[in-house]
Amino acid sequence: MTYGDCIRASITALKANLLRSILTSLGIIIGISSVIAMVAIGAGAESRVKESIESLGSNIMIVLNGSRTTGGARGGTGSNITLTEEDAAALQRDVASVEVAAPSVQGRFQLVFGNTNWSTNIHGITEEYMTARNWQVDQGRGFNDTEYRSAGKVALIGATVAEKLFPGEDPIGKVIRINKVPVQVVGVLAAKGQTPFGQDQDDTSFIPITTAKKRVLGGRWVKSNLVSQITVKVRDAQDVAEAEREVTTLLRQRHRIPEGGQDDFNIRNISQFLAARAESTRVMGILLASVAAISLVVGGIGIMNIMLVSVTERTREIGLRMALGARRRDILTQFVVEAITLSLLGGLIGVALGIGGSHLIAKTGDWPVLIEPQAIMMAVGFSAAVGVFFGFYPARKASKLDPIDALRYE
């Protein structure tokens, strides 16, 4: 009996009990579709985290001002402003692993254009900041050297700000007011989307650091070289930890902090937060796929159960085939092929439903999904393996039947 004969015989047997075959395959169908959908959801979430890492930069450190203690009360991060523009220049000059160190100041202000307004973060930046954060200008232009040096009244706005202040309009060349100061929009930043922490990176605006200090922030910032933070870009992401130690050592020396003394600054290593978020997302994806895989085992048990029933129902048929010369190996092969065919058909249907369900989730739930060919191949291969594993015992039982006893069975 050839394998082709076995396949034809198995299909004939499945057609003879079509409804039962469909119900038996439901476990495999649900399992495969669930695995594909869950893997697609997990992969999509992981992909979004990777995109966020790329937009933030895995080789970025943020140096923030420390805290101040007054009358026993400790202020929060940034209450003790000690970082300066000279600190940033020293970091870029003296730490070999640092590509750029960009000082900046910031505040939150209401942006006004005509009768429209929007509250957003305003960053006073240097030219190095654009390099450190990998910011690109999508429309218009960036700041020139003259505007950086002479406190030019110009601004770069994020995609979200452009949408809120200029819906359906071209913002380039328009004049907006920041803290009552008129500035001209010279460019719109390329969209970056959300961070892994849910913050909208496009809800921001940049002005030259000199403009921020002299025209917008005012007060103590006007004639000082103090800054809110320093964004440090390391040349190689593998050197971030070493660069953090070198930056800490240099700043302690510059700020004359004695040995054992508390730092008057804080360093936030973005790569550590992003790596932890990426790992948690990966683990969640594995957990979802593992839960969905349980239904595959349940489906396999269902196949075994039905195949055992089928062996009992077809005992006389098995005895007749053996009496006509069929070998035990032929009987074994026929029932194994029948189980594999049943699980493979269920697997293919499950793949179709899984892909369709993934696209439905992406469309209705606004959730990123990523369907990988490896997941589909794994699902189909696993369904075939389920058929072999759970179909072998009933097939072996059928092949061990005694022909005479089988013919007498009623």
PyMOL commands that set and color helices and strands:
alter all, ss='L'
color gray80, all
select helices_A, chain A and resi 3-16+18-56+85-94+127-132+145-149+159-165+209-217+219-221+237-254+270-313+315-323+328-365+373-399+403-408
alter helices_A, ss='H'
color red, helices_A
select strands_A, chain A and resi 60-65+69-70+73-74+98-113+116-125+137-140+154-157+175-178+181-189+204-208+229-234+265-269
alter strands_A, ss='S'
color yellow, strands_A
deselect
rebuild
show_as cartoon
